[in-house]
Amino acid sequence: QVQFVESGGGLVQAGGSLRLSCAASGITFSSYTIGWFRQAPGKQREWVAEIGSAGVPSYADSVKGRFTISRDNAKKTAALQMNSLKPEDTAVYYCNAPYAGTWRNSWGQGTQVTVSS
């Protein structure tokens, strides 16, 4: 059974940085795209970034130039380096890997990121 465990969140002032980590089990990690998502209070979960199995990244416009996604296939982990954080980045952040062309319904507990102004 696939399992995602996110960590690294916290409270940071605007302009600060955080590095999130995603550990995935139950999948052949190196074969899958890994995506990061976030959900702010009262809003729908939104896609933030993803990195393909070959290491090619893509980003939502709202985080482009500030966030960097990476992966370590040997450790079966993915990271999201978040710089120049803004209050609007406040959310619970989740990672996921697709199955049959769509993101899985199975989500981890997420990690809370709070950016104070």
Secondary structure as GFF3:
##gff-version 3
##sequence-region A 1 117
A	DSSP	beta_strand	3	7	.	.	.	ID=ss1
A	DSSP	beta_strand	10	13	.	.	.	ID=ss2
A	DSSP	beta_strand	18	25	.	.	.	ID=ss3
A	DSSP	three_ten_helix	29	31	.	.	.	ID=ss4
A	DSSP	beta_strand	34	39	.	.	.	ID=ss5
A	DSSP	beta_strand	46	51	.	.	.	ID=ss6
A	DSSP	beta_strand	57	59	.	.	.	ID=ss7
A	DSSP	beta_strand	67	72	.	.	.	ID=ss8
A	DSSP	beta_strand	77	82	.	.	.	ID=ss9
A	DSSP	three_ten_helix	87	89	.	.	.	ID=ss10
A	DSSP	beta_strand	91	96	.	.	.	ID=ss11
A	DSSP	beta_strand	98	99	.	.	.	ID=ss12
A	DSSP	beta_strand	102	103	.	.	.	ID=ss13
A	DSSP	beta_strand	111	116	.	.	.	ID=ss14
###
